[in-house]
Amino acid sequence: MHFLRTLFWVVIAVFLAIIATRNWHDVTLNLWGDIQADIKLPVLLFLLFLLGFLPPFLVLRAQLWRLRRRLDNAERQQVAERQQGPGARPVEAEPSIVS
């Protein structure tokens, strides 16, 4: 199964390389004012792909990081409760009255 996955990614990479070499043309981008930039079409497409891919990817990684942190905290709390013993209850702080 690992071989098929590797073969799939090799075929995709070769396909993208062929498309990139066939479309290796200059594209003129009109930036602000009179500034223009010439860039190759495959490079432009790759940059636009990254521009659309990176923000959702970073949001997903941040959510996973936050969930892992919450899970680690819950696991640490569960281990601490087990170490206290079955009959022990955590001591709650008394509400303070501020005058």
C-alpha positions in Angstrom: 0.0 0.0 0.0 2.9 2.3 0.7 4.2 1.7 -2.8 0.9 2.8 -4.3 0.8 6.0 -2.3 4.4 6.8 -3.4 3.5 6.0 -7.0 0.5 8.2 -6.8 2.6 11.2 -5.6 5.3 10.6 -8.2 2.7 10.6 -10.9 1.2 13.8 -9.6 4.6 15.4 -9.4 5.6 14.4 -12.9 2.2 15.7 -14.2 2.7 19.0 -12.5 6.3 19.3 -13.8 5.1 18.7 -17.4 2.3 21.3 -17.0 4.8 23.8 -15.5 7.4 23.3 -18.3 4.7 23.7 -21.0 3.4 26.9 -19.5 6.7 28.6 -18.7 5.6 32.0 -20.0 6.0 35.5 -18.6 3.0 37.1 -17.1 3.0 40.8 -16.4 1.4 41.9 -13.2 0.2 45.5 -12.9 0.9 46.6 -9.4 0.1 49.9 -7.9 1.0 53.0 -9.9 3.2 52.4 -12.9 5.0 49.4 -11.3 4.8 46.2 -13.3 6.3 42.8 -12.4 7.1 40.0 -14.8 6.7 36.6 -13.3 6.6 33.1 -14.7 3.1 31.5 -14.8 3.8 28.4 -12.7 5.5 30.5 -10.1 2.5 32.8 -10.0 0.1 29.8 -9.6 2.2 28.3 -6.8 2.3 31.6 -4.9 -1.5 32.0 -5.3 -1.9 28.4 -4.1 0.2 29.2 -1.0 -1.8 32.4 -0.4 -5.0 30.4 -0.3 -3.7 27.4 1.5 -1.6 28.8 4.3 -4.2 30.8 6.3 -6.7 27.9 6.8 -3.7 25.5 7.4 -2.4 27.8 10.1 -5.9 28.2 11.7 -6.2 24.4 11.7 -2.8 23.9 13.3 -3.7 26.5 16.0 -6.9 24.7 16.8 -5.2 21.4 17.0 -2.5 22.9 19.3 -5.2 24.4 21.5 -7.1 21.2 21.7 -4.0 19.2 22.5 -3.1 21.6 25.3 -6.6 21.3 26.8 -6.4 17.5 26.6 -3.0 17.5 28.3 -4.4 19.7 31.0 -7.4 17.4 31.5 -5.1 14.4 31.6 -2.8 16.0 34.2 -5.8 16.9 36.3 -7.1 13.4 36.1 -3.8 11.9 37.2 -3.7 14.4 40.1 -7.2 13.3 41.2 -6.2 9.6 41.0 -3.1 10.3 43.2 -5.2 12.0 45.9 -7.2 8.9 46.4 -10.8 7.8 45.9 -12.3 9.5 49.0 -10.4 12.8 48.8 -12.2 15.8 47.4 -10.4 18.9 46.1 -10.5 21.8 48.5 -12.5 24.6 47.1 -11.7 28.2 47.9 -14.2 30.1 50.0 -15.7 33.1 48.3 -14.1 36.3 49.5 -16.3 39.3 50.4 -14.9 42.5 49.1 -16.2 45.6 50.8 
